Amino acid sequence: MSTNGENITTAVSVLKETYKNLSFLFSEMDRIAIETNFTVLTPKFLRLKSDSNYDGGLTTNFIKLYRDNNSELQIVYGIEVDLEEIDDQFQFPTISVTKFNFVESLWSDRLSINDHWVFYDPFREQEYFDITEEEGIFRSLTQPKSLKRYMDLQSAVARSIPLVSIQSPEDIRNVVFPTMRNLV
């Protein structure tokens, strides 16, 4: 029979292996992004860290940002990996691809890892966004009062897929980036 201490050690070991696999995933996404004519805007993933929450040291949501070299400068693409249950519709870890439309160009030198909330909130904070979902496509329009708060983000559109369905560089190349480019 396992003790509580062994359970904690096993849980930490599983989490470390998950983080190692995510590191590999992010490296592959960046490599494939460059091959497919995207610019990596965030060499490090954006994340939420908070000392004020009991789980503040645990990273469960990761966001990477890219720019399609063939699209307008005010469009930023995001890939969000969420390890926790989002709602009843997504009861598994997900990878979401998002197209963010800004009023003007968003320059990467303005971003820090702590700007996670700017790209996390649009599909979660109904106080600042009008959020809809139809056939697995999520849309978010920034309420006028919130434009400055969110770096002049006008709107966003996203699609989520099971993280476990992305198992190879070919899946990244043939599923993740094409899905991102096809968001309208």
Secondary structure, 3 states (H helix, E strand, C coil): CCCHHHHHHHHHHHHHHHHHHHHHHHHHHHHHHHHCCEEECCCCCECCCCCCCCCCCCCCEEEEEEEECCCCCCEEEEEEEECCCCECCECCCEEEEEEEEECCCCCHHHCCHHHHHHHHHHHCCCCCEEEEEECCEEEEEECHHHCCCCCCEEEEEEEEEEHHHCCCHHHHHHHHHHHHHCCC
